[in-house]
Amino acid sequence: MPSEKNLILTREEVAKHNKHEDQWLIIDNKVYDVTSFATRHPGGKVMSYYRGLDATEPVKAFHPDPEKLEKYLRTMKIGELTSESYQQMEAITKDFRALRESLEKEGLFVSNKFFYIAHLLQVFLLEALAVYLVANWGQYTWCFWVVVLLLATSQIQAGWLQHDFGHLSVLFQEKKINTFMHHFVIGGLKGASSGWWKTRHNRHHAMTNIGGHDPDIHTEPLFLWDASLG
């Protein structure tokens, strides 16, 4: 709709476009119609969680490459917020952005590569030791329980390792290497699906601990974390 490329909108007007067949988002005070793209979004349906809302912070958190992001968003932009709506940004959001900027300046978002190398070697060592014990003393009960402890520990450690690779946070400028290592650790060492993990984990971080959205709290009927689930 070329005629709508320069619409000036309020947050209340954007909020009305919150249905599956009509999805608008606010990102950096610009308004985007993502209806047709939402079903093709590589990150799954997390985009739909923010229809009609301001999605600036989660979008930036999930997309570390601003140039690539802008290439996609450019074709979906339909307008901007009014100056009054721009001023409505909550104080907590301003504080969050200020905190993030200060942490970035301190270098706290830069990973220690040697830590992750040692972490991966630790997993290999634990599993190699378990194989060695089984090969030499596998007939003994004590060996069984020691091996259980070793493998359980290695699987837990591999779980957190694949988590960080899956977040693409080990090598910020090397997405392909992070992705390869994520496939290797979760698929090769844990025997799980990287696609399954990413889909669920994206949803978890998009709406953390929000009933009906975050799959990590879908534990009903054993546990109910939200009154609406009862």
Secondary structure, DSSP 8 states (H G I E B T S, - for coil): -GGGTTEEE-HHHHHT-EETTEEEEEETTEEEE-HHHHTT-TT-GGGGGGTTSB-HHHHHHH---HHHHHHHHGGGEEEEE-HHHHTT--HHHHHHHHHHHHHHHTTTTS--HHHHHHHHHHHHHHHHHHHHHHHHHTTSHHHHHHHHHHHHHHHHHHHHHHHHHHTT-SSTT-HHHHHHHHIIIIIIIS---HHHHHHHHHHHHHTTT-TTT-GGG--TTT---SGGG-
